[in-house]
């Protein structure tokens, strides 16, 4: 989809998806239209959020294709569990996740534009004040690559260099944990002090690889999400194995009226938000909040979608000295490189620690659990 939407746009020409949906998406970046990325791979790491409903059915809740986070929690949770219950892993034949950094690093190296034996790979972080900075330092250390900020990089002659004590070193691959709009002040936000002036020019010239690719946000936009089953049929000529959560487009007057008539059983989401922000749970909201949501939807329907509230499955959690049930979802990680896709044999089980809550995001007070895949 991403390769198509930033080049030929056949899915629009063939009437599968409306052009207005893409044009109105804040994460669609016309500045990189026509981009060619290494091996035509736009998504090198994906975090796919899965949920299980009351009847045991699984759904894909959303795709995280920009800078999916949480891998460090997956690795640290496993390390802690192994220390506390070492014998349980050998007895239950649990698959390892410890080799994730090595697998991901090998993919990063394989994307180098230069055909050299040891390409220079760096991890670009927004800095110490970012909420995920711990994960950035953890992954850089695990992969054995430099952790850099925008001020550590410079672009000369459409090539990216890292400042070192021994002079400038050309950078081949950047695993960036920086959102698109902050990457290059010459192209996106002109006041961004986090990015690298000229980075997008070097990227478009094919002199540096960015992971994940720039512009992926159009694919995990919550309004575009509703078309994923159509994408699967269009590009693969297959039926989806896992269903999407039923999604109502607020730009459709009929669907909007259905939602307005049943707001108490709906979750309202802003299409350009993530991390549990911009979300209203109809069964928890006040009448005033629901009315305010209706006004906001009518004013800007493209900015919202609605989904029926699904009671997530529960797992036992040890809280205050007791075992209590809490709602969870699962974020498995998929790594994609020139040799294909690898699914990490584990994942991040996210848990809503507040009783009765369905919000599992760590930014909203959620926790996480070690996740076992048995061989």
C-alpha positions as CSV (number, residue, x, y, z in Angstrom):
1,X,0.0,0.0,0.0
2,X,2.7,2.5,1.0
3,X,4.8,1.8,-2.2
4,X,1.6,2.3,-4.2
5,X,0.3,5.4,-2.5
6,X,3.7,7.2,-2.8
7,X,4.1,6.3,-6.5
8,X,1.4,5.1,-8.9
9,X,-1.7,5.3,-6.5
10,X,-3.4,2.5,-8.3
11,X,-5.6,1.7,-5.3
12,X,-7.2,5.2,-5.8
13,X,-7.3,5.0,-9.6
14,X,-9.1,1.7,-9.4
15,X,-11.7,3.1,-7.0
16,X,-10.9,1.0,-4.0
17,X,-10.1,4.0,-1.8
18,X,-11.2,7.7,-2.2
19,X,-8.5,10.2,-3.1
20,X,-9.9,12.6,-0.5
21,X,-9.2,10.2,2.3
22,X,-5.4,10.3,1.5
23,X,-5.3,14.0,0.6
24,X,-6.9,14.8,4.0
25,X,-4.6,12.6,6.0
26,X,-2.2,14.7,8.0
27,X,0.4,12.0,7.9
28,X,0.4,11.7,4.1
29,X,3.5,13.6,2.9
30,X,3.4,14.8,-0.7
31,X,7.0,16.0,-0.2
32,X,8.2,12.4,-0.7
33,X,5.9,11.5,-3.5
34,X,7.8,9.3,-6.0
35,X,10.3,8.1,-3.3
36,X,12.1,4.8,-3.9
37,X,13.2,3.1,-0.8
38,X,15.7,0.2,-0.5
39,X,14.1,-3.1,-1.6
40,X,10.7,-1.3,-1.7
41,X,10.3,-1.9,2.0
42,X,8.6,0.9,3.9
43,X,7.8,-0.9,7.1
44,X,10.9,-2.6,8.7
45,X,9.4,-2.9,12.2
46,X,5.6,-3.1,12.8
47,X,3.8,-3.3,16.1
48,X,0.4,-4.8,15.5
49,X,-2.1,-4.5,18.3
50,X,-4.3,-7.5,18.7
51,X,-7.3,-7.9,21.0
52,X,-9.5,-10.8,22.0
53,X,-13.2,-10.2,22.6
54,X,-15.7,-11.8,25.0
55,X,-16.4,-14.7,22.7
56,X,-12.7,-15.5,22.2
57,X,-12.5,-13.9,18.7
58,X,-9.3,-12.0,17.8
59,X,-9.3,-8.6,16.1
60,X,-6.6,-6.3,14.7
61,X,-7.1,-3.1,16.7
62,X,-4.5,-1.0,14.9
63,X,-1.2,-1.1,13.1
64,X,1.8,0.9,14.4
65,X,4.0,1.5,11.4
66,X,5.9,4.7,12.2
67,X,8.0,4.3,15.4
68,X,6.4,1.4,17.3
69,X,7.6,1.3,20.8
70,X,7.7,-1.2,23.6
71,X,10.3,-3.6,22.5
72,X,12.6,-2.8,25.4
73,X,9.8,-3.8,27.8
74,X,9.4,-7.1,26.0
75,X,13.1,-7.8,26.5
76,X,13.3,-6.6,30.0
77,X,10.1,-8.4,31.1
78,X,11.7,-11.6,29.9
79,X,15.0,-11.0,31.6
80,X,13.2,-10.3,34.9
81,X,11.0,-13.4,34.6
82,X,14.0,-15.6,33.8
83,X,15.7,-14.4,37.0
84,X,12.7,-15.1,39.2
85,X,11.5,-18.4,37.6
86,X,14.5,-19.8,35.7
87,X,13.3,-23.4,35.8
88,X,10.0,-22.6,34.2
89,X,11.5,-21.7,30.8
90,X,13.3,-25.0,30.3
91,X,10.3,-27.0,31.6
92,X,7.8,-25.3,29.3
93,X,10.1,-24.9,26.2
94,X,9.5,-21.1,25.8
95,X,10.8,-19.5,22.6
96,X,13.6,-16.9,23.1
97,X,13.2,-13.2,22.4
98,X,16.8,-12.3,23.4
99,X,18.0,-12.4,19.8
100,X,15.7,-9.6,18.7
101,X,18.4,-6.9,18.7
102,X,20.7,-9.1,16.6
103,X,18.0,-9.8,14.0
104,X,16.9,-6.2,13.8
105,X,20.5,-5.0,13.5
106,X,21.1,-7.5,10.7
107,X,18.1,-6.0,8.8
108,X,19.4,-2.4,9.4
109,X,22.9,-3.4,8.0
110,X,21.2,-5.0,4.9
111,X,19.6,-1.7,4.0
112,X,22.9,0.2,3.5
113,X,23.0,2.1,0.2
114,X,26.8,1.5,0.1
115,X,28.1,-2.0,-0.7
116,X,30.6,-2.1,2.2
117,X,31.3,-4.7,4.8
118,X,30.6,-2.6,7.9
119,X,28.0,0.1,7.2
120,X,27.5,2.8,9.8
121,X,24.2,2.4,11.6
122,X,22.9,4.9,14.2
123,X,19.8,5.3,16.3
124,X,18.4,8.9,16.2
125,X,16.6,10.0,19.4
126,X,14.8,13.2,20.2
127,X,16.8,13.4,23.4
128,X,16.7,12.8,27.1
129,X,13.3,14.5,27.6
130,X,11.5,12.0,25.3
131,X,9.3,9.6,27.2
132,X,10.8,6.6,25.4
133,X,14.5,7.7,25.9
134,X,15.2,4.7,28.0
135,X,14.2,2.4,25.2
136,X,16.4,4.3,22.8
137,X,19.4,3.9,25.0
138,X,18.6,0.3,25.7
139,X,18.3,-0.7,22.0
140,X,21.3,1.3,20.9
141,X,23.4,-0.5,23.6
142,X,21.9,-3.9,22.7
143,X,22.6,-3.5,19.0
144,X,26.0,-1.9,19.5
145,X,25.2,1.3,17.5
146,X,25.8,4.9,18.3
147,X,22.9,6.8,19.9
148,X,22.8,10.2,18.3
149,X,20.7,13.4,18.4
150,X,20.1,15.7,15.4
151,X,22.9,18.0,16.4
152,X,25.3,15.0,16.1
153,X,24.6,14.7,12.4
154,X,25.3,17.0,9.4
155,X,24.5,16.7,5.7
156,X,27.2,17.5,3.1
157,X,26.7,17.0,-0.6
158,X,23.4,15.1,0.0
159,X,25.2,12.6,2.3
160,X,24.7,12.3,6.1
161,X,27.7,12.4,8.4
162,X,28.2,11.8,12.1
163,X,30.4,14.1,14.1
164,X,33.1,12.1,15.9
165,X,36.3,12.9,17.8
166,X,38.2,11.7,14.7
167,X,36.2,13.7,12.2
168,X,33.1,13.1,10.1
169,X,31.9,9.5,9.4
170,X,29.4,8.8,6.7
171,X,26.1,7.4,8.1
172,X,24.4,4.7,6.0
173,X,21.3,3.7,8.0
174,X,19.4,5.7,10.6
175,X,16.9,3.9,12.9
176,X,15.0,7.0,13.8
177,X,12.8,7.3,16.8
178,X,11.8,10.8,15.7
179,X,8.4,11.6,14.1
180,X,8.4,12.6,10.5
181,X,7.6,16.3,11.1
182,X,10.7,16.8,13.1
183,X,13.2,15.1,10.8
184,X,14.2,18.0,8.6
185,X,13.5,21.7,9.2
186,X,14.1,22.4,5.6
187,X,11.2,20.2,4.5
188,X,8.8,19.8,7.5
189,X,8.6,21.9,10.7
190,X,10.9,24.8,10.1
191,X,11.4,25.4,13.9
192,X,12.4,21.8,14.6
193,X,15.7,21.7,16.6
194,X,15.6,17.9,16.8
195,X,16.2,17.0,13.2
196,X,18.9,17.3,10.6
197,X,18.8,20.0,7.9
198,X,19.1,18.4,4.5
199,X,18.3,14.9,5.7
200,X,15.3,14.4,3.4
201,X,17.4,15.5,0.4
202,X,20.0,12.8,1.2
203,X,17.2,10.3,1.7
204,X,15.6,11.1,-1.6
205,X,18.9,10.8,-3.3
206,X,19.3,7.3,-1.9
207,X,22.4,8.1,0.1
208,X,20.9,7.1,3.5
209,X,18.2,4.6,4.6
210,X,15.6,5.6,7.2
211,X,13.9,3.1,9.3
212,X,10.9,3.1,9.3
213,X,10.5,4.9,6.0
214,X,9.2,8.5,6.0
215,X,5.5,8.9,5.4
216,X,4.3,5.6,6.9
217,X,1.7,7.4,9.1
218,X,-0.8,7.4,6.2
219,X,-1.0,3.6,6.6
220,X,-1.8,3.7,10.3
221,X,-4.3,6.6,10.1
222,X,-7.4,5.4,11.9
223,X,-9.7,6.4,9.1
224,X,-7.5,4.5,6.6
225,X,-7.6,1.5,8.9
226,X,-11.1,0.8,7.9
227,X,-9.9,0.1,4.4
228,X,-7.2,-2.5,5.4
229,X,-9.5,-5.5,4.5
230,X,-10.0,-3.9,1.1
231,X,-6.2,-3.5,0.7
232,X,-5.7,-7.1,1.4
233,X,-8.2,-8.2,-1.2
234,X,-6.8,-5.7,-3.7
235,X,-3.1,-6.3,-3.4
236,X,-3.0,-10.0,-2.4
237,X,-6.3,-11.3,-3.7
238,X,-7.0,-12.9,-0.3
239,X,-9.5,-12.6,2.5
240,X,-8.1,-11.2,5.8
241,X,-7.3,-14.0,8.3
242,X,-8.0,-11.7,11.3
243,X,-10.9,-9.2,11.2
244,X,-10.7,-5.5,11.9
245,X,-12.8,-4.0,14.7
246,X,-16.0,-2.7,13.0
247,X,-15.3,1.0,12.2
248,X,-17.7,3.8,11.5
249,X,-16.5,6.7,9.3
250,X,-17.8,10.0,10.6
251,X,-17.7,11.5,7.1
252,X,-20.5,9.1,6.2
253,X,-23.8,10.7,7.3
254,X,-25.6,7.4,7.8
255,X,-22.8,5.9,9.9
256,X,-22.5,9.1,11.9
257,X,-26.2,9.0,12.8
258,X,-25.9,5.3,13.8
259,X,-23.0,6.3,16.2
260,X,-24.8,9.3,17.6
261,X,-27.8,7.1,18.4
262,X,-25.6,4.7,20.4
263,X,-22.8,6.8,21.8
264,X,-22.8,5.0,25.2
265,X,-21.6,1.8,23.5
266,X,-19.0,3.4,21.3
267,X,-15.4,4.5,21.6
268,X,-14.7,7.7,19.7
269,X,-11.1,8.1,18.5
270,X,-9.3,11.0,16.8
271,X,-7.8,9.7,13.6
272,X,-4.5,11.5,14.1
273,X,-3.9,10.6,17.7
274,X,-2.2,7.6,19.3
275,X,-1.1,6.4,22.7
276,X,-4.7,6.4,24.1
277,X,-4.9,10.2,23.6
278,X,-7.9,11.8,21.8
279,X,-10.2,8.9,22.8
280,X,-13.6,8.9,24.5
281,X,-15.1,5.8,26.0
282,X,-18.9,6.2,25.6
283,X,-19.7,4.1,28.7
284,X,-17.4,6.2,30.9
285,X,-18.1,9.7,29.5
286,X,-20.6,12.2,31.0
287,X,-23.5,13.6,29.0
288,X,-21.6,16.9,28.6
289,X,-18.5,15.0,27.2
290,X,-20.7,13.1,24.7
291,X,-22.4,16.3,23.5
292,X,-19.0,18.0,23.1
293,X,-17.8,15.0,21.1
294,X,-20.8,15.2,18.8
295,X,-20.2,18.9,18.2
296,X,-16.5,18.2,17.4
297,X,-17.4,15.4,15.0
298,X,-19.9,17.5,13.1
299,X,-17.4,20.3,12.9
300,X,-14.6,18.0,11.5
301,X,-15.9,14.5,10.7
302,X,-12.7,13.4,9.0
303,X,-10.9,13.8,12.2
304,X,-12.9,11.0,14.0
305,X,-13.9,7.4,13.7
306,X,-16.1,5.3,16.1
307,X,-15.9,1.7,17.0
308,X,-18.1,-0.5,19.3
309,X,-16.7,-1.0,22.7
310,X,-15.2,-4.5,22.9
311,X,-14.6,-6.0,26.3
312,X,-11.0,-7.1,26.1
313,X,-10.1,-10.5,27.5
314,X,-8.6,-10.6,31.0
315,X,-5.6,-12.2,32.7
316,X,-4.8,-12.6,36.4
317,X,-2.6,-9.9,37.8
318,X,-0.9,-9.9,41.3
319,X,-2.1,-6.6,42.7
320,X,-2.0,-5.5,46.4
321,X,-1.2,-9.1,47.5
322,X,-4.1,-10.6,45.5
323,X,-4.8,-12.1,42.1
324,X,-7.2,-9.8,40.2
325,X,-8.4,-9.8,36.7
326,X,-7.3,-7.0,34.4
327,X,-8.0,-6.3,30.7
328,X,-5.1,-6.9,28.2
329,X,-4.1,-6.6,24.5
330,X,-1.1,-8.1,22.7
331,X,1.4,-6.2,20.5
332,X,3.5,-8.7,18.5
333,X,6.4,-7.3,16.5
334,X,7.1,-8.1,12.8
335,X,10.5,-7.4,11.3
336,X,10.8,-7.0,7.6
337,X,14.0,-7.1,5.6
338,X,15.3,-8.1,2.1
339,X,15.0,-11.8,3.1
340,X,11.4,-11.6,4.2
341,X,9.3,-11.1,7.4
342,X,10.2,-12.5,10.8
343,X,7.7,-12.5,13.7
344,X,9.3,-12.1,17.0
345,X,8.3,-15.2,19.1
346,X,7.0,-13.2,21.9
347,X,5.5,-9.7,22.1
348,X,4.3,-7.1,24.5
349,X,1.1,-7.9,26.5
350,X,-0.2,-4.6,27.6
351,X,-2.4,-4.5,30.7
352,X,-4.9,-1.9,32.0
353,X,-3.9,-1.8,35.7
354,X,-7.0,0.1,36.8
355,X,-10.0,-2.1,37.6
356,X,-12.6,-2.1,34.8
357,X,-10.4,0.1,32.5
358,X,-10.0,-0.9,28.8
359,X,-7.1,1.5,28.2
360,X,-3.8,-0.4,28.2
361,X,-1.5,2.3,26.8
362,X,1.6,2.9,29.0
363,X,1.1,6.6,28.5
364,X,-2.3,6.2,30.2
365,X,-1.0,4.3,33.2
366,X,-1.0,0.8,31.6
367,X,1.5,-1.9,32.4
368,X,3.0,-4.9,30.6
369,X,3.6,-8.6,31.0
370,X,6.1,-11.2,29.7
371,X,4.5,-13.1,26.8
372,X,5.4,-16.7,26.2
373,X,5.3,-18.5,22.8
374,X,5.6,-22.3,23.4
375,X,7.6,-24.3,20.9
